[in-house]
Amino acid sequence: MIDKQCEICGAAISGATQRIVIDGSDLEVCRGCARFGKQDDKWSPVPRKIVPTERSFTVRPKPKLRDHFKDIVELVPDYGRKIRDARESHGLTPDALGIKIKEKATLIKKIEREEITPEDEIRKKLEKELRIKLTEEAGEARVKAPSSGKGLTLGDIASIKRK
């Protein structure tokens, strides 16, 4: 028969061991080393689950579904010409407009040539400074009505480019 060893001093323990707790660790020790820790009377090989005494649940209201496509705005066709005409009517060069809205003149020139589309922040600056409107609501008014009663198809909405 194999005797157990004290987990502190290493001495062989014959008979019952003492269970103590030292700094949160459970140890099996001899009677001589039991004075170094606190007696553990409620030892269990399976850890106990800590269950909260009171559970509270908050019911959150369901978020309202919103139509994300309703808020979409699109740039007007020929936005570059509209920006250039408004800039010239105010007597501004691309450099002077760039200084006023704190953007580079090359960016303004590219937007006027429609090489790039302005981001919302820049678009708003241009609209404010030049007092023009560069957007229009993307709505159902722009979609042509279907010829049959089957509803809309992709061909009704998209403009198809032929080679």
N, C-alpha and C positions, 0 to 999 in steps of 0.2 A: 504494500500500500504506500502510495506517495503522499508525503506530508506536504502541507501548504507552506509557503514561505511568507514571512512578513514583508510587506511592500515598502517598509521604511528601512529596517535594519537587516533584512535578509535572513533572519533566524527561522529555523523550521518550527512550524506551529502544529502541535498535536492537539486534536480536539477542536472546539469551536473557535472561530476567529472573531475578532472585534471589527465592526464596520464603523469607520469614522469619516468625517468630511474635513479636508484641509484645502482652503482656498477654492472651494467648489468642486474638488476632485474627491470621488468616493474611493476609499482605500480599505483593503483587508489587512489588518495589522495584528501583532501579538499584544498581550495585555500590557506589556511594558511600554509600548509605543502608543497605546491608545490615549495617553494623557496629552499628546501633541495636537489632537484634533477634537472635533465636536462629535458626540455620539450620533450616528445616523440610524434612527429607529425605523424610518419608513422607506427603506431601500426597495427599489423595484427594478428588475432588469429591463422593463419597458418604460420609456420616458412617458411622463404624464402629459396629457394635452391640457393646455390652458384654454379654457372656454370663457369668453367674455360673459359677464353676468347679465348685461343688458344690451340688446341689439336694437339699433334704431335704423330705420330705413326712411330715406326721403324720396318721395315720388316726384320726379322731374316731369314737367309738362313736355309733351312731344313737340319738337320744333316744327314750326309751320313750313310746309314745303313751298318753295318759291320757284317761279319760272325764271331760270337763269338766262334764258334766251330773250326774255322781255327787256332786260337791261343792256343788251348788246348794242353798241353804237358802231357805225361804220364810217370810214372817211368818205367824203363826197367824191364823186368822180372828178378828175382834173383838179385835185387839191393843190398840186404844184403851181399851176397857172393862177389859181385863186390867191395863193400866198404871194406870188411874185407881183400880181396886179395890185394887191393891197399894200405891199411894201413900197412899190413905186409911187402909188397914190399918196402915201405919207411922206414921200421924198426921202426914203431911207435906202442906203446901200446895204448889201448883205453884211458887211462889216459893222455898220452902225446898228442894224437890227440885232446882230449877234451880241454886241456890247449891252444893248438894252435888256435882252432876255438872258444874258449870261451864258451864251452858247457860242460855239465856234462858227465862223462865217462859212467854212467848208461844209459843215453840217447843214446849214440853211440852204446853201447852193445845191447840195445833193437832194434835199427834200423838195426844192423847187423843180429840179429835173426829174423828180419822182424815181430816183435811183433807190431811195430808202423811204420807208413810211415812218413818220414821226411817232415816237412813243407817247403815251398819254400825257406825261408830264410836260414834254416839249410842245405837244399839240395845244395844251391848255395855255402855255405861255404865249404861243403864237396867236391864239384866238383872243387873248386878253390884250396883247400889245397892238395887234392890227385891227381889233374890233371886227372880227369875222367869225363865221361859224363853219368849222371844217367837218362836222359830223352830222349824220342823219340817223334816225332810229331805224334799226333793222327790224322790220315788222312784217306782218302778213300782207300789207299793202303792196310790197314790192314783188310778191310772188304772184305769178299769173294764175288765173283760175284754170283748173283742169278741164279738158274738153269733154271727158266722160264723167260719169257719176261714180267712178271707182276711187276717188280720192287723189291726193298728190303723189307723184312719183319723183324720182331723182331727176328725170328729164324735165319736169315742170319747173324745178328750182334752179338747176345748174345751167350755166350757159356753156354749150359745147363748142370747142374750137376745132375746126376741120383743117386738115393739112392742105 
